[in-house]
Amino acid sequence: MRRRQEQSIENAQGNTIAIQIAPWSDVSIQCYENDVPAFVGPALEKLYGNLFSSLAYYRAFGGADNASAYVVRDGKNIVCAWLFQRHRNTVRVINEGIRVDQDDLLRFAGYIFGRYANVDVISFHAVRANLVDVPLPCQRFNCLEDMVLTLPSSAENYTASLGRSTRSYIHRYTNKLKRDFPSYEFRVLGPGEIEEHQVRHIIGLNRLRMASKGKESINDEDVTRRIVQLVRECGLVGVITIDGHICAGSINYRAGSNYFLETLAHDPAYDDYRLGTLCCYLTICECIRRGGGEYHFLWGQDAYKTRLLGVQRDLDDLVVYRSWLHMVLYGKLVMHHVWHAAVRRTRVWVRQMRRRDSLAGRLVSRVWRLVRGAGVVKS
């Protein structure tokens, strides 16, 4: 059995600290400063299969300007590929939604702290941190939840795995829809088949739906253009049409073998037919037929997500410091993260309380609206 390798970094006193990491037979590390070579894109898709760790997403929505690529190979195989940016004393890893194992983290920290003498902090956003006992000072706190469905081998198996009431729900409203609207049709469109007006129409339905609830959609014209760009590259759009008109639709993206829901919307005129849930269910079935591995509903614990078997997967922010002394020296940054962690915990608790049909739940909801209105926390 091979012994664990050691990697050293320098602490605040100029001494070296040995960090044990799992050995590989032929490990090599390359860092491409301010450059992301073409081979990195396919490697990200293969390794992580996550939209928020894909070059397609960065091209559409930005966030990877002046990025550098950190690539680890075991022999000829790429086993880790992280993109990062340097800002003064901090390195920010751009990859999101990925699993961060302890050995990968320690190898990266040892490399970054060894390569850049002025870098004291490494930060990750919205990752699945698989850590046990990190020998470096760090902060870790929940920042988001991703509702994820692991796709079964067939659409039939998926339908059978749904709850009895959900199967009845889908059957009942599908029959009602077909009976009342014989021209009803569901179609799925991939890259090269999707037209911009279809995407814009679904986003428009989403705006209409949110406006009916007194909310404002975040999908302004700039965001809409970016969605259209990304859909053209890796989109999958499901639409329900009646008399040829789109009455409901889902905008999704594919990364690796996984699918990610961007927008689900339906015409409020068809509220009695539950078109949104039906469209999402039918889209998932098509993702299964196309060999999908996971379907990501993303953030928000809407009832339809759990009804369709989405399971919460917590995502954390992670901040690693060069030494305990550096953690003290960056006390303002530490407290900034402590505050955000506390706000997140409060949000989650408020959300749970608001679901309860009780006096306490209504009181918490009212107090939270007052707090947001006073600007103590952002909406």
C-alpha positions, 0 to 999 in steps of 0.5 A, a space after each residue: 500500500 502506497 504511503 500518502 504524499 506530503 505537500 508543504 506550504 509556508 506559514 506566517 512565521 516562514 516555516 513549512 507545514 507538511 500536508 498529507 494528500 493521497 498519492 497518485 502514480 504519475 501526478 502532474 500539475 499545469 497552471 495556464 496563467 490568464 489562459 484557458 486552453 481549448 481542451 479544458 472545456 471538454 474536460 470540465 464537461 466530462 469531470 463535473 457535468 455541471 452547467 455552472 462549471 462549463 465554458 458555455 455558461 461563462 461565454 454566455 453569462 461572463 464571470 471568467 475574464 482573465 481566468 487561469 486554468 489549474 489542471 491536474 493529470 494522473 498519467 494522461 488522464 485529467 482528474 481535476 480542472 479548476 478555473 481561478 482568478 487572482 484579485 490582490 491577496 485572494 484566489 477565487 475558484 470560478 467552478 461552481 456546483 462541483 464536488 470538492 474533495 479534501 485531497 484536491 483542495 489541499 493539493 490546490 492550496 499547496 500549489 497556490 500558496 506556494 506559487 503566489 507568495 502574496 495570496 493568503 485566501 482561497 475562496 469557492 462559491 456554491 460547491 459540494 465540499 467533501 471535507 473531514 479534518 482540514 489542516 488549514 484554517 477555513 470557513 464553510 457555510 451553506 449558501 444555496 440548495 440545488 434540488 436534484 433528481 437522479 434519473 432512472 434508466 427509463 421514463 416508465 421507471 421514473 413514472 412508476 417511482 412517483 408517488 401515487 397521488 402524483 401519478 394520479 395528478 399527471 394522469 388526470 390533468 393530461 386526460 383533461 387537457 387532451 379532452 378539452 383541447 384535442 390539438 394539444 401537443 408536447 414537443 422537445 427542441 434541441 440546439 439547432 431547432 430552437 427559435 429565439 421567439 420561442 425562448 422569449 415567449 416562455 420568458 414572457 410567460 414567466 414574467 406574466 406569472 410573477 407579475 400576477 404574484 406581485 413579483 418582478 422577474 430577474 430576466 430583463 433584456 440583458 439576461 434574456 439575450 444571454 439565455 438565448 445565447 446559451 440555449 443555442 449552444 446547449 439548450 433543450 426546450 420543451 413546449 406544450 402547444 394548443 392550436 399551434 400556440 405555446 401555452 407552457 414551456 421549460 428552458 433547460 441546458 445540458 452539461 455533460 450528461 446532466 440537465 439544468 432547468 432555467 425557466 418553467 412557465 405557463 399561460 395563467 389562462 390554463 391554470 386549471 390544467 397544471 401545465 407547468 408541472 405537466 411540462 416539467 414532467 414530460 421534459 424530464 421523461 425526454 431527458 431520460 430518453 436522451 440518456 440523462 444522468 441528473 435533472 437539476 431543478 436548481 434553487 428554491 424548494 417549490 412543491 412541484 420539485 419535490 412532487 417530481 422527486 427532486 432531492 435537496 443537495 446543499 451547496 457551500 461557500 468555502 474560504 481557506 486561509 494560509 495560516 491561523 495568523 492570516 485568518 486573524 489578519 483578515 478578521 473583517 473578511 471572516 466576519 463578513 462571511 460569518 454575517 452572510 452565514 447567519 443571514 442564510 440560516 435565518 432565511 432557511 428558518 423563515 422559509 420553513 416557518 412560513 410554510 406552516 399555517 400557524 400564527 407563529 408562521 404568519 408572525 415570522 413572515 410579517 417580521 421578515 418583510 419588515 426586516 427586508 423593507 428596512 434594508 437590513 438584509 437584501 431581498 
